[in-house]
Amino acid sequence: MSVTEDRPGAGRPGGRGTDTGAPAARRALGTEPTAVPGAARPRKRFLRELLGFASVGLLAYAADLGLFVWLRGPAGLDPLTAKALSFLGGCSVAYAGNALGTYRHTAARGPRRYTVFFAVNVAGALVQLLCVAVSHYGLGFTSPRADTVSGAGIGMAFATVLRFWGTRSLVFRDEGRVGSWTG
């Protein structure tokens, strides 16, 4: 049984089930295929957010690295203090870039946003440390190259997914989109 057999007027000239007639007539009768308004919007919005998040992330990474090198070198700070301060600086650059750029369309909710954003970034840093720990101590890959691959490669990939999800669903959440990956 075909789709046209179920509709009234199927098989009759000019009836709803036929594909004859002008396009305007088909649209008026409801038989003209139409695109669902806004069907591509969630995907476009998601891709726009992903690209914006990645761009801001690269900028924040550059700020973190540059600040760390400066604090460690000319400023003469010890490595842990330099890294803690550069991490805070990188988080601040990432927050400002996301708040003023990628997620500028969301409503402001006060200082809670930065606190949650910072917590999401700390969780991402812990994911990177966990990857290094598992690789180095659990699997026995102890070379500097293995540590770099596990921390800056695999760990960064997992941490970026976590940060994107957390930033999108916990920090800059829209009223109509609560934690959804697709919009």
C-alpha positions in Angstrom: 0.0 0.0 0.0 1.4 3.4 -0.9 1.2 6.6 1.0 -1.2 8.1 -1.5 -3.8 5.4 -1.0 -4.5 6.4 2.5 -5.4 10.0 1.8 -8.8 11.3 0.6 -8.8 12.0 -3.1 -5.9 9.6 -3.8 -5.7 8.7 -7.4 -8.1 11.3 -8.6 -6.8 14.1 -10.9 -6.1 17.2 -8.7 -6.8 15.2 -5.5 -4.5 15.4 -2.5 -2.8 12.1 -3.4 -1.6 13.0 -6.8 1.6 14.7 -7.8 0.1 16.6 -10.7 -0.5 20.3 -10.9 1.4 23.4 -10.4 3.8 23.8 -7.4 1.6 26.5 -5.9 -1.4 24.2 -6.1 0.7 21.4 -4.4 1.7 23.8 -1.7 -1.8 24.9 -1.1 -3.0 21.3 -0.9 -0.1 20.4 1.5 1.5 17.9 -0.9 4.6 20.0 -1.7 7.6 18.9 0.3 8.8 21.7 2.5 11.8 22.2 4.8 11.1 22.4 8.5 11.8 25.9 9.6 14.9 26.1 11.8 15.8 22.4 11.4 19.4 23.3 10.6 19.7 25.9 13.3 20.7 23.6 16.2 23.5 22.1 14.1 24.7 25.5 12.9 24.6 26.9 16.4 26.5 23.9 17.8 29.2 24.3 15.2 29.4 28.0 15.8 29.8 27.4 19.5 32.4 24.7 18.9 34.4 26.9 16.6 34.1 29.9 19.0 35.1 27.7 21.9 38.1 26.4 20.1 39.3 29.8 19.0 39.0 31.2 22.5 40.7 28.1 23.8 43.7 28.7 21.5 43.9 32.3 22.7 43.7 31.2 26.4 46.4 28.5 25.8 48.7 31.2 24.3 48.1 33.5 27.2 48.7 30.6 29.7 51.9 29.6 27.9 53.2 33.2 27.5 52.5 34.1 31.1 54.1 30.9 32.3 57.3 31.5 30.3 57.5 35.1 31.5 56.8 34.3 35.2 59.3 31.4 35.1 62.0 33.4 33.2 62.2 37.2 33.7 60.0 37.3 36.8 62.0 34.4 38.4 59.1 32.6 40.1 59.3 28.9 41.0 57.6 26.5 38.5 54.5 25.7 40.6 53.7 29.3 41.4 54.3 30.3 37.8 52.0 27.6 36.6 49.3 28.3 39.1 49.3 32.0 38.1 49.4 31.3 34.4 46.6 28.8 34.7 44.5 31.5 36.5 45.4 34.0 33.8 44.5 31.5 31.0 41.2 30.7 32.7 40.4 34.4 32.9 41.2 34.9 29.2 39.0 31.9 28.3 36.1 33.1 30.4 36.2 36.6 29.0 36.5 35.3 25.4 33.5 32.9 25.9 31.4 35.4 27.8 32.0 38.3 25.4 32.2 36.2 22.2 31.0 32.6 21.9 28.2 32.8 24.5 27.4 36.5 24.4 23.8 35.6 23.8 23.3 34.1 27.2 21.9 36.0 30.2 24.4 37.1 32.8 24.1 35.4 36.2 26.8 37.1 38.3 30.1 35.8 39.8 28.7 32.3 40.1 29.5 31.9 36.3 33.2 32.5 36.8 33.4 30.2 39.8 31.7 27.3 37.9 33.8 28.1 34.8 37.0 27.9 37.0 35.8 24.6 38.5 35.2 23.1 35.0 38.7 24.1 34.0 40.2 22.6 37.2 38.3 19.4 36.4 39.9 19.5 32.9 43.3 20.0 34.4 42.7 17.0 36.7 41.7 14.9 33.7 45.1 15.8 32.1 47.0 14.9 35.2 45.1 11.6 35.5 46.1 10.7 32.0 49.7 11.4 32.8 49.5 9.4 36.0 47.9 6.4 34.3 50.4 6.4 31.5 53.5 7.1 33.6 52.8 5.1 36.7 50.1 2.6 35.6 51.3 1.6 32.2 55.0 2.3 32.7 55.4 4.7 29.8 58.0 6.9 31.6 59.8 8.8 28.8 59.3 12.6 28.4 57.7 11.9 25.0 55.2 9.5 26.5 54.3 12.0 29.3 53.8 14.7 26.6 51.6 12.5 24.5 49.5 11.4 27.5 49.2 14.9 29.1 49.2 17.3 26.2 47.7 15.0 23.6 45.3 12.4 25.0 44.7 14.3 28.2 44.1 17.6 26.4 41.6 15.9 24.1 39.6 14.5 27.0 39.9 17.7 29.0 38.7 19.8 26.0 35.6 17.6 25.6 34.9 18.0 29.3 35.5 21.7 29.2 33.3 22.3 26.2 30.4 20.3 27.8 30.8 22.0 31.1 31.1 25.5 29.7 28.1 24.9 27.4 25.8 23.2 29.8 26.8 24.5 33.3 28.2 28.0 32.8 26.7 29.6 29.7 23.4 27.6 29.6 20.5 29.0 27.6 16.9 28.9 28.9 15.8 26.7 26.0 18.9 24.4 26.0 19.8 22.7 29.3 22.9 20.6 28.9 22.1 19.3 25.4 24.9 18.6 23.0 22.7 19.4 19.9 21.2 22.7 20.8 
